[in-house]
Amino acid sequence: MSRNDFNPEKRPHHLILILGDQLDHQAAVFDDFDPDADALWMAENANEATHVWCHKRRLAFFFAAMRHFRDEQRERGRIVHYHALGRRPSDDRGKDFAEILTKDVHRLHPDKLILTRPGDLRVLQMLQDTAADLDVQLEIREDRHFFVTSDAFSDWADGKKDLVMEHFYRAQRRRTGLLMREDGKPEGGAWNFDEDNRKTFSKEGPIDLPSPRRFRPDEVTRTVLDMVEARFADHPGSLDGFDLPVTHDEALAALRDFVSKRLSRFGDYEDAMWCGETTLYHSRLSAAMNVKLLDPKFCLDKVVAAYEKGDAPINSVEGFVRQVLGWREFIRGVYWLHMPDYAERNNLQCDDREVPSFFWNGKTDMVCVADCMAGLLQHAWTHHIPRLMVLGQFAMLLGVHPYRFHTWHMAMYLDAVDWVSLPNALGMSQHGDGGIVGTKPYCASGNYIDRMGNYCRNCCYNPKHATGEDACPFTTLYWDFLARHHQRFADNTRMTFQVRNLERKSEDDLQAIRKQADHISECINKGIRV
């Protein structure tokens, strides 16, 4: 018999608040947890499910992982006050964290609330305001899931004119000793092997590609799937074949599967794309890591161990380490350093344009976009090149407002939490921050997409043409984007090559491109298939 069978309604000394992206059994909130005096609090709520039009699979993933964490905590003998969404809004105890927490504080009268620092400033401020309104103490503890605290990142950034991820990454390699030799030099003789991570497939495509480990939904997950399908039927995406890891044990199995089956070729084909293949050699661990089902330190230890045993090459292992120790930590640091003003940045001065309708349903004649959207609608995930150089780039070239793109990204991707989505989507992808995350916009013509995959082979558009009936919208919009922002990019040394190529075009060419770009934009505005 567990403590939950005794008196779960007794007044807790500390009420520990656990959010949906904080499913870490080793979190700092448990350091002094007293099972005889304290209790946990978790809440699914309609506001977090609908403040962006969330993908069904994203909702199911979060709720299933939360409910399994609840059950694991109860098995440890801990009282958990949990509020689950029902099939109908009338089943709910409140619409948002504030309303539900207010009712429970009035009912339970805890002495203090304890919370791991959320990954969303909006949620942090909501909970702080609620605690203040209730006149109850709220203690915020550092999220030690990460290698670098926000204060440590701020100290590193202090006095720097520009924040360069590569410099930050090297500092973390030295500090942690990951992939470092005893003489203080980087393993393999170089800090990164990015040049070795850009291979493309032959005409035959990937051969003997291993599929990611699949996980069969148990009763808890099936209940969630049934609820999401019933209550959020009009949301985008599909729950068919739901096979995601939603427990710590399943996430560990997914990590082992990646290390043993795909890590060895991950580096070579890190940037490659192929029609019908969403995962390729990628880990697909970001969602499990971002809700804290996986410890990034443990993941990196396993990946580095594979290199040390000779089971994976340095370019694959370093590429993964750079993503986790470098980019992931850097992005979080940027978020907390620059919020809340960061969300308002709009460097390219875009209007309030939303993403195109086919970013929700995938209905477009552009094969690259259609295929990336098919993968996204099915899996709520794509790797970084479809995100950045297909979907993200199209939005930027079209002139979508950077925050609108961020809200779409938050809605559609399993691994999207505000701290990681906002700098990646608004900053790196849309160049909305003016160069804080990336010193240049990630833009290219359709030729890049043609080079990195096989999409253009069966597309009605020609990536080499910027005008005419078969002009590739990416190529048209690319040149139009450069022309619109010519003065802005003229002094950017990393854009020199592209600006010079633009300046070689005649005025007649640029006018024809402008006309073609206007036609594409008008068709998208009117819902005409592009």
Backbone torsions as a table, in degrees:
resi	resn	phi	psi	omega
1	MET	NA	130.1	-178.5
2	SER	-91.8	169.0	177.9
3	ARG	-60.4	-26.1	-179.8
4	ASN	-62.9	-21.2	-179.6
5	ASP	-82.1	-9.3	-176.7
6	PHE	-89.9	-83.7	-176.2
7	ASN	-141.7	76.2	-177.1
8	PRO	-67.1	-14.4	-178.0
9	GLU	-93.5	3.7	-180.0
10	LYS	-68.1	158.0	-177.6
11	ARG	-68.2	122.1	177.9
12	PRO	-83.5	145.4	173.0
13	HIS	-69.3	-54.8	175.1
14	HIS	-115.7	131.9	172.4
15	LEU	-105.3	113.1	-174.5
16	ILE	-91.2	117.4	-178.9
17	LEU	-88.4	124.4	179.5
18	ILE	-118.0	118.8	179.5
19	LEU	-91.1	169.0	-173.2
20	GLY	-66.4	-17.4	177.4
21	ASP	-109.5	25.1	-178.1
22	GLN	-128.1	43.3	-172.5
23	LEU	-88.8	57.1	-173.5
24	ASP	-114.3	112.7	-179.9
25	HIS	-67.1	-18.0	-177.9
26	GLN	-103.8	14.8	-177.3
27	ALA	-63.2	156.7	-178.1
28	ALA	-62.0	-23.2	179.8
29	VAL	-66.4	-16.1	179.8
30	PHE	-96.3	-0.5	-173.6
31	ASP	-57.0	-44.1	-178.2
32	ASP	-118.0	26.9	-177.6
33	PHE	-65.0	128.9	178.4
34	ASP	-109.9	106.2	-176.7
35	PRO	-63.3	-18.2	178.6
36	ASP	-85.8	-14.6	-174.6
37	ALA	-127.0	-22.4	-173.3
38	ASP	-109.0	167.1	178.7
39	ALA	-146.5	159.5	176.8
40	LEU	-102.8	154.8	178.5
41	TRP	-134.6	128.6	177.7
42	MET	-138.5	146.6	-177.3
43	ALA	-148.3	120.7	163.2
44	GLU	-78.6	140.4	178.1
45	ASN	-146.9	151.7	-173.1
46	ALA	-65.2	-34.3	-177.5
47	ASN	-63.1	-43.9	179.7
48	GLU	-68.6	-23.0	179.6
49	ALA	-84.4	-18.4	-171.7
50	THR	-127.8	-4.0	-178.7
51	HIS	-67.3	-21.9	158.9
52	VAL	-125.0	154.6	-171.4
53	TRP	-79.0	78.7	-165.9
54	CYS	-65.8	140.1	170.5
55	HIS	-56.0	136.6	-179.8
56	LYS	-57.2	-39.4	-177.5
57	ARG	-67.7	-35.4	177.1
58	ARG	-64.2	-45.5	178.0
59	LEU	-59.6	-48.4	-177.4
60	ALA	-63.0	-39.6	179.8
61	PHE	-61.5	-49.9	-178.6
62	PHE	-62.8	-48.7	-175.9
63	PHE	-67.4	-39.5	179.0
64	ALA	-65.9	-42.6	178.7
65	ALA	-64.3	-40.0	178.4
66	MET	-63.0	-44.8	-177.4
67	ARG	-68.1	-35.0	175.8
68	HIS	-68.5	-38.4	176.8
69	PHE	-63.0	-43.0	175.8
70	ARG	-54.4	-48.4	-177.6
71	ASP	-65.8	-38.1	177.8
72	GLU	-64.2	-38.1	178.0
73	GLN	-68.2	-40.2	177.9
74	ARG	-65.5	-35.1	176.3
75	GLU	-64.1	-23.7	177.0
76	ARG	-84.1	2.8	177.8
77	GLY	86.4	19.9	-177.8
78	ARG	-103.1	141.6	176.7
79	ILE	-77.2	130.1	178.6
80	VAL	-126.6	117.2	173.0
81	HIS	-88.5	108.9	-171.0
82	TYR	-123.0	133.4	178.0
83	HIS	-116.3	111.1	-178.5
84	ALA	-99.1	141.8	173.5
85	LEU	-69.0	143.2	175.6
86	GLY	-98.5	-177.6	179.7
87	ARG	-70.9	-18.4	-179.4
88	ARG	-130.7	147.8	178.4
89	PRO	-56.4	-29.5	-179.5
90	SER	-65.3	-15.8	178.8
91	ASP	-80.4	-12.4	-172.0
92	ASP	-82.1	155.4	176.0
93	ARG	-93.9	-5.9	179.4
94	GLY	174.0	165.3	-175.5
95	LYS	-88.5	-27.8	-176.4
96	ASP	-143.3	176.9	-179.3
97	PHE	-55.0	-43.5	-174.4
98	ALA	-60.8	-47.1	-177.0
99	GLU	-66.8	-45.1	-178.7
100	ILE	-67.4	-44.2	-178.8
101	LEU	-65.4	-38.7	178.7
102	THR	-58.6	-46.1	179.3
103	LYS	-62.0	-40.2	-176.6
104	ASP	-74.6	-34.2	176.4
105	VAL	-65.7	-40.2	176.5
106	HIS	-63.6	-33.4	-178.0
107	ARG	-80.4	-39.5	-171.4
108	LEU	-100.4	-23.1	178.8
109	HIS	51.7	55.6	178.3
110	PRO	-69.4	154.7	176.3
111	ASP	-74.6	-32.5	-176.3
112	LYS	-155.1	148.3	171.8
113	LEU	-103.3	138.9	178.1
114	ILE	-125.7	135.3	-172.8
115	LEU	-143.4	135.7	165.9
116	THR	-71.5	141.2	-178.6
117	ARG	-54.4	121.4	-179.1
118	PRO	-66.1	162.8	176.5
119	GLY	-91.7	8.8	-177.5
120	ASP	-135.8	116.8	-178.6
121	LEU	-59.7	-36.5	179.0
122	ARG	-58.9	-44.7	-179.9
123	VAL	-68.2	-41.7	177.6
124	LEU	-57.0	-47.8	-178.1
125	GLN	-66.2	-37.0	177.9
126	MET	-61.6	-44.7	-178.8
127	LEU	-71.3	-36.5	176.2
128	GLN	-63.7	-43.5	179.6
129	ASP	-65.2	-39.6	-179.8
130	THR	-64.9	-44.4	178.3
131	ALA	-61.8	-40.1	179.2
132	ALA	-64.7	-43.1	178.6
133	ASP	-62.3	-33.6	-179.2
134	LEU	-85.6	-7.4	-177.4
135	ASP	56.6	44.9	176.4
136	VAL	-123.2	141.9	-177.6
137	GLN	-68.4	136.5	175.7
138	LEU	-121.4	117.9	178.2
139	GLU	-101.8	123.8	179.9
140	ILE	-101.0	123.3	179.2
141	ARG	-109.4	149.3	-177.2
142	GLU	-64.4	143.7	176.4
143	ASP	-86.3	96.9	-175.5
144	ARG	-84.3	10.5	169.8
145	HIS	-60.7	-26.6	-175.9
146	PHE	-93.8	157.6	178.2
147	PHE	-73.8	-31.4	-170.6
148	VAL	-125.9	126.9	175.9
149	THR	-74.8	161.4	178.6
150	SER	-64.4	-33.6	177.8
151	ASP	-67.5	-40.5	179.0
152	ALA	-65.4	-37.6	177.7
153	PHE	-65.8	-41.3	178.8
154	SER	-61.0	-39.5	177.2
155	ASP	-64.1	-40.9	178.9
156	TRP	-64.5	-39.4	-176.3
157	ALA	-76.8	-20.6	-174.2
158	ASP	-56.5	126.3	176.4
159	GLY	84.5	-5.5	-179.5
160	LYS	-86.0	131.4	177.3
161	LYS	-68.0	-42.6	178.8
162	ASP	-127.6	143.9	177.0
163	LEU	-97.8	110.1	-176.9
164	VAL	-105.9	118.0	-176.8
165	MET	-57.2	-39.3	-177.9
166	GLU	-61.0	-38.2	178.3
167	HIS	-67.5	-42.7	177.5
168	PHE	-61.7	-45.2	-178.7
169	TYR	-60.0	-45.2	179.7
170	ARG	-64.0	-37.2	178.0
171	ALA	-63.6	-38.2	179.8
172	GLN	-73.0	-34.4	174.8
173	ARG	-60.3	-46.6	179.9
174	ARG	-63.5	-41.9	-176.0
175	ARG	-67.6	-41.8	-176.1
176	THR	-88.6	-22.2	-176.0
177	GLY	80.1	5.5	179.5
178	LEU	-68.5	127.8	-178.7
179	LEU	54.0	39.5	177.1
180	MET	-118.2	141.2	176.6
181	ARG	-84.7	167.2	-178.9
182	GLU	-64.6	-24.9	179.9
183	ASP	-84.9	7.6	178.6
184	GLY	83.9	4.5	177.9
185	LYS	-93.1	154.3	178.8
186	PRO	-70.5	144.2	177.3
187	GLU	-60.2	136.2	-179.6
188	GLY	85.3	-4.0	176.0
189	GLY	83.8	4.9	178.6
190	ALA	-148.0	154.4	-179.4
191	TRP	-77.1	-33.3	175.1
192	ASN	-147.4	158.4	-176.2
193	PHE	-122.0	38.8	-176.5
194	ASP	-58.2	-35.2	-179.2
195	GLU	-65.5	-23.1	179.6
196	ASP	-91.4	3.5	-174.3
197	ASN	-112.3	30.6	-175.4
198	ARG	-128.6	28.7	178.9
199	LYS	-71.4	153.0	174.1
200	THR	-119.1	161.5	-178.3
201	PHE	-80.3	155.8	173.3
202	SER	-72.2	-178.7	-178.5
203	LYS	-60.4	-25.5	-179.8
204	GLU	-77.6	-16.0	-179.9
205	GLY	79.5	-171.4	179.7
206	PRO	-66.2	133.2	-178.1
207	ILE	-110.6	137.3	179.6
208	ASP	54.3	45.3	-179.0
209	LEU	-72.3	121.4	-179.9
210	PRO	-75.7	135.3	178.0
211	SER	-80.1	146.9	176.8
212	PRO	-63.3	152.9	177.2
213	ARG	-59.2	134.3	178.3
214	ARG	-107.4	149.0	-177.9
215	PHE	-125.7	124.6	-177.5
216	ARG	-77.0	129.6	180.0
217	PRO	-62.3	134.8	174.4
218	ASP	-90.0	-170.6	-175.2
219	GLU	-63.3	-40.0	179.4
220	VAL	-61.4	-47.6	-179.6
221	THR	-66.6	-39.3	179.2
222	ARG	-62.6	-36.2	176.5
223	THR	-63.4	-40.4	177.2
224	VAL	-64.4	-46.0	-179.9
225	LEU	-58.7	-41.6	179.5
226	ASP	-64.5	-42.0	179.5
227	MET	-65.1	-46.5	-178.5
228	VAL	-63.2	-44.0	-179.8
229	GLU	-63.2	-36.5	-178.9
230	ALA	-76.4	-42.5	-171.3
231	ARG	-89.3	-30.5	-175.7
232	PHE	-118.8	42.7	-174.6
233	ALA	-62.1	-28.0	-177.7
234	ASP	-88.2	0.8	179.5
235	HIS	-77.4	156.3	-178.0
236	PRO	-72.1	164.8	173.8
237	GLY	90.6	179.8	-174.7
238	SER	-133.4	147.5	173.3
239	LEU	-102.0	-0.5	-178.5
240	ASP	-58.9	132.0	177.1
241	GLY	67.3	29.7	-179.8
242	PHE	-56.3	121.9	-172.8
243	ASP	-142.5	26.6	-172.9
244	LEU	-81.8	151.1	173.6
245	PRO	-73.3	125.5	-176.5
246	VAL	-124.1	7.3	174.9
247	THR	-129.4	166.7	177.8
248	HIS	-62.5	-42.2	-179.5
249	ASP	-63.8	-40.9	178.7
250	GLU	-67.4	-39.1	178.5
251	ALA	-64.0	-38.4	176.7
252	LEU	-64.9	-38.3	176.9
253	ALA	-64.6	-38.1	177.1
254	ALA	-64.9	-37.7	176.6
255	LEU	-64.0	-46.8	179.7
256	ARG	-61.6	-38.0	179.4
257	ASP	-63.0	-44.0	178.8
258	PHE	-63.7	-48.9	-176.7
259	VAL	-61.7	-39.2	-175.7
260	SER	-83.0	-26.6	-170.8
261	LYS	-116.0	-26.2	-172.6
262	ARG	-127.2	-20.5	-176.9
263	LEU	-57.5	-39.5	-174.3
264	SER	-60.7	-27.6	-179.2
265	ARG	-112.3	3.0	-179.1
266	PHE	-58.7	-47.3	-176.4
267	GLY	-61.6	-48.5	-177.9
268	ASP	-54.8	-43.9	-171.7
269	TYR	-112.8	29.8	-177.2
270	GLU	-60.5	-34.7	-176.0
271	ASP	-103.1	2.3	-175.4
272	ALA	-80.3	156.1	175.1
273	MET	-131.9	155.6	176.5
274	TRP	-154.0	135.6	-175.9
275	CYS	-58.5	129.3	178.3
276	GLY	84.4	-2.3	-178.2
277	GLU	-119.9	105.7	-176.9
278	THR	-82.6	-41.1	-171.4
279	THR	-89.2	-43.2	-173.2
280	LEU	52.7	-120.8	-177.7
281	TYR	-105.7	15.0	-178.7
282	HIS	-77.3	160.6	-174.5
283	SER	-78.3	-33.4	-174.1
284	ARG	55.8	37.1	-179.2
285	LEU	-103.0	-3.9	-172.3
286	SER	-61.5	-39.2	-179.0
287	ALA	-65.9	-46.6	178.5
288	ALA	-61.2	-37.2	179.5
289	MET	-69.7	-39.3	-174.6
290	ASN	-75.1	-20.8	172.7
291	VAL	-97.3	4.6	173.4
292	LYS	75.7	23.6	169.9
293	LEU	-73.5	-21.1	177.8
294	LEU	-125.1	138.6	175.2
295	ASP	-87.6	121.9	-178.3
296	PRO	-61.0	-32.7	178.7
297	LYS	-64.0	-42.5	178.3
298	PHE	-64.3	-42.1	179.6
299	CYS	-60.4	-46.2	-178.2
300	LEU	-66.6	-36.8	176.8
301	ASP	-60.5	-42.3	-179.3
302	LYS	-67.9	-38.9	-179.5
303	VAL	-69.5	-44.7	178.9
304	VAL	-64.9	-36.6	178.0
305	ALA	-62.0	-35.2	177.8
306	ALA	-63.5	-38.0	176.2
307	TYR	-66.4	-44.2	-177.7
308	GLU	-64.9	-28.2	177.6
309	LYS	-87.0	-3.3	-179.3
310	GLY	81.8	17.0	-177.6
311	ASP	-92.8	-8.5	-179.6
312	ALA	-150.2	142.0	-178.3
313	PRO	-77.0	162.9	-176.2
314	ILE	-63.0	-36.8	-177.0
315	ASN	-67.0	-32.5	177.0
316	SER	-71.4	-46.7	-175.7
317	VAL	-69.0	-45.4	178.7
318	GLU	-63.9	-37.5	178.5
319	GLY	-60.9	-40.6	178.3
320	PHE	-69.8	-43.5	178.7
321	VAL	-60.1	-41.4	-179.6
322	ARG	-63.4	-38.6	178.7
323	GLN	-63.1	-41.3	-173.1
324	VAL	-88.9	-54.3	-177.5
325	LEU	-76.1	-32.9	-178.5
326	GLY	-89.9	-75.1	-170.3
327	TRP	-64.5	-46.5	-176.7
328	ARG	-61.2	-45.3	-179.8
329	GLU	-69.8	-37.9	179.4
330	PHE	-63.1	-45.0	-178.6
331	ILE	-62.2	-43.9	178.4
332	ARG	-63.0	-41.1	178.5
333	GLY	-60.5	-43.0	178.3
334	VAL	-61.1	-41.6	-178.7
335	TYR	-57.5	-55.3	-174.8
336	TRP	-74.1	-24.0	178.3
337	LEU	-71.3	-36.6	-170.3
338	HIS	-110.2	-7.7	177.6
339	MET	-75.5	151.8	6.9
340	PRO	-89.9	-8.3	-175.4
341	ASP	-64.0	-25.9	-176.5
342	TYR	-56.4	-38.7	-176.8
343	ALA	-64.6	-19.6	-178.1
344	GLU	-91.3	-4.0	-174.4
345	ARG	-70.2	139.8	-178.0
346	ASN	-151.1	64.9	-169.8
347	ASN	-58.6	-36.4	-177.8
348	LEU	-85.8	4.3	175.0
349	GLN	55.4	48.3	177.0
350	CYS	-75.0	152.6	173.5
351	ASP	-79.7	-166.8	-174.4
352	ASP	-85.4	28.5	-176.5
353	ARG	-62.7	134.6	176.3
354	GLU	-85.8	168.3	174.7
355	VAL	-65.5	154.6	178.8
356	PRO	-61.9	157.1	-179.1
357	SER	-60.5	-30.9	-178.3
358	PHE	-73.9	-5.2	171.5
359	PHE	-76.3	-8.4	176.1
360	TRP	-107.1	-29.6	-174.0
361	ASN	-123.3	-9.1	176.7
362	GLY	75.5	10.7	-175.7
363	LYS	-87.4	92.5	179.8
364	THR	-152.1	154.2	177.7
365	ASP	-84.7	-8.9	175.7
366	MET	-74.1	111.2	-173.4
367	VAL	-60.9	-39.7	-178.7
368	CYS	-62.6	-46.7	-179.6
369	VAL	-67.9	-42.3	-179.8
370	ALA	-60.7	-42.4	-178.5
371	ASP	-70.9	-42.5	177.8
372	CYS	-62.6	-38.7	178.4
373	MET	-70.2	-35.3	177.0
374	ALA	-60.9	-43.7	176.9
375	GLY	-64.9	-39.9	-179.2
376	LEU	-68.3	-42.9	179.4
377	LEU	-65.1	-33.3	179.7
378	GLN	-79.8	-45.8	-169.4
379	HIS	-108.4	-9.9	-174.3
380	ALA	57.3	32.1	-177.9
381	TRP	-162.6	141.7	164.8
382	THR	-141.6	161.4	177.7
383	HIS	-78.5	-178.0	-165.0
384	HIS	-69.7	-27.1	-178.2
385	ILE	-73.5	-47.5	172.2
386	PRO	-57.1	-37.6	178.9
387	ARG	-64.3	-48.2	-170.6
388	LEU	-84.4	-49.6	-168.7
389	MET	-98.7	-7.2	174.0
390	VAL	-112.9	-73.6	-175.1
391	LEU	-68.8	-48.3	179.9
392	GLY	-63.5	-44.8	-178.5
393	GLN	-64.1	-41.8	-179.4
394	PHE	-60.2	-42.6	179.0
395	ALA	-61.6	-43.2	-179.3
396	MET	-66.0	-46.8	-179.4
397	LEU	-62.0	-35.0	-179.0
398	LEU	-73.4	-25.8	-179.1
399	GLY	98.9	26.0	176.1
400	VAL	-64.4	141.1	177.3
401	HIS	-61.9	132.6	-173.4
402	PRO	-60.6	-35.6	178.7
403	TYR	-72.4	-31.2	175.9
404	ARG	-64.4	-38.4	177.1
405	PHE	-65.2	-40.4	177.4
406	HIS	-60.2	-44.9	-179.0
407	THR	-65.4	-35.9	175.0
408	TRP	-64.2	-44.5	179.5
409	HIS	-61.4	-41.2	177.2
410	MET	-61.3	-36.6	-177.3
411	ALA	-72.9	-35.0	-165.7
412	MET	-100.7	-17.6	-172.0
413	TYR	-109.4	132.7	178.0
414	LEU	-53.6	-41.2	-170.6
415	ASP	-91.7	8.9	-175.9
416	ALA	-81.9	115.0	167.5
417	VAL	-123.4	151.8	-169.7
418	ASP	-54.3	-42.0	-176.4
419	TRP	-62.3	-31.3	-178.4
420	VAL	-95.6	-32.6	-177.2
421	SER	-73.9	-44.9	-172.1
422	LEU	-62.0	-51.4	177.6
423	PRO	-66.9	-33.6	179.1
424	ASN	-72.5	-45.9	-175.2
425	ALA	-80.2	-58.9	-179.3
426	LEU	-68.1	-39.7	-174.5
427	GLY	-83.5	-73.1	-174.5
428	MET	-66.6	-49.8	-173.7
429	SER	-69.4	-47.1	-173.4
430	GLN	-100.7	-1.5	-179.3
431	HIS	53.5	30.8	-178.2
432	GLY	-74.9	-17.6	-178.5
433	ASP	-91.5	2.2	174.6
434	GLY	74.8	14.8	174.6
435	GLY	115.4	9.9	178.5
436	ILE	-67.3	-47.4	-178.9
437	VAL	-85.9	-46.1	-179.7
438	GLY	-129.8	133.4	-174.8
439	THR	-74.6	-10.7	177.8
440	LYS	-140.9	154.8	174.7
441	PRO	-71.8	144.1	176.6
442	TYR	-85.4	92.2	-178.1
443	CYS	-135.8	147.0	179.9
444	ALA	-161.1	160.7	176.5
445	SER	-78.4	178.7	177.6
446	GLY	-61.0	-17.3	179.7
447	ASN	-63.2	-32.4	178.0
448	TYR	-64.3	-45.5	179.8
449	ILE	-63.9	-37.6	177.6
450	ASP	-63.5	-40.2	-177.6
451	ARG	-70.3	-34.8	-172.3
452	MET	-91.7	-1.8	-179.5
453	GLY	-162.5	-165.7	-176.9
454	ASN	-114.8	16.6	-175.3
455	TYR	-61.5	-39.1	-170.5
456	CYS	-74.0	-13.8	-176.9
457	ARG	-61.7	-37.5	-175.5
458	ASN	-117.8	27.7	-179.1
459	CYS	-100.5	148.5	178.9
460	CYS	-76.0	-9.9	179.9
461	TYR	-103.4	147.6	-179.7
462	ASN	-104.2	116.3	-176.2
463	PRO	-63.1	-16.5	-179.4
464	LYS	-84.6	-10.7	-174.4
465	HIS	-107.4	130.3	176.9
466	ALA	-99.4	-17.2	178.5
467	THR	-136.4	163.1	-179.2
468	GLY	102.5	173.4	-174.9
469	GLU	-63.9	-30.6	-178.7
470	ASP	-103.6	19.0	-179.3
471	ALA	-63.8	135.0	178.0
472	CYS	-74.5	124.6	179.1
473	PRO	-55.6	-33.9	177.6
474	PHE	-63.3	-44.6	-178.4
475	THR	-67.5	-43.7	177.5
476	THR	-59.2	-52.6	-175.7
477	LEU	-68.5	-29.2	177.1
478	TYR	-60.9	-51.9	-178.7
479	TRP	-67.9	-34.9	177.5
480	ASP	-67.1	-38.9	177.4
481	PHE	-60.9	-46.8	178.5
482	LEU	-62.4	-40.1	-179.3
483	ALA	-66.7	-42.2	179.9
484	ARG	-62.2	-35.0	-174.6
485	HIS	-111.9	26.4	-176.5
486	HIS	-52.9	-51.0	-177.3
487	GLN	-66.2	-35.2	-179.1
488	ARG	-64.5	-38.3	-175.2
489	PHE	-96.4	-5.0	-173.3
490	ALA	-60.9	-33.2	-177.2
491	ASP	-99.0	6.4	179.0
492	ASN	-86.8	112.2	-174.6
493	THR	-63.1	-25.2	179.4
494	ARG	-80.5	-7.1	178.3
495	MET	-109.0	8.7	-174.2
496	THR	-57.1	-48.3	-177.6
497	PHE	-60.1	-46.2	-178.0
498	GLN	-67.9	-39.6	179.4
499	VAL	-65.3	-39.9	178.5
500	ARG	-64.1	-40.3	177.2
501	ASN	-63.4	-38.4	176.8
502	LEU	-62.8	-43.2	-176.2
503	GLU	-68.2	-15.2	176.8
504	ARG	-78.7	-15.8	-178.3
505	LYS	-77.4	143.6	179.4
506	SER	-75.4	164.6	178.2
507	GLU	-64.0	-36.4	177.6
508	ASP	-62.8	-41.7	178.1
509	ASP	-61.7	-44.0	-177.8
510	LEU	-66.7	-35.8	177.3
511	GLN	-67.3	-38.3	178.2
512	ALA	-66.4	-39.5	177.6
513	ILE	-65.1	-42.3	178.5
514	ARG	-60.4	-43.1	179.2
515	LYS	-63.9	-43.0	178.8
516	GLN	-64.4	-41.1	179.4
517	ALA	-64.0	-41.1	177.2
518	ASP	-62.0	-39.3	178.4
519	HIS	-63.1	-44.7	178.4
520	ILE	-60.4	-46.4	-179.0
521	SER	-62.9	-41.4	-180.0
522	GLU	-65.0	-42.0	178.5
523	CYS	-61.0	-43.7	180.0
524	ILE	-64.5	-41.2	178.7
525	ASN	-61.8	-35.5	-177.3
526	LYS	-89.8	-1.0	-179.9
527	GLY	78.3	16.9	177.6
528	ILE	-80.5	133.6	-174.8
529	ARG	-62.6	131.3	179.3
530	VAL	-115.6	NA	NA
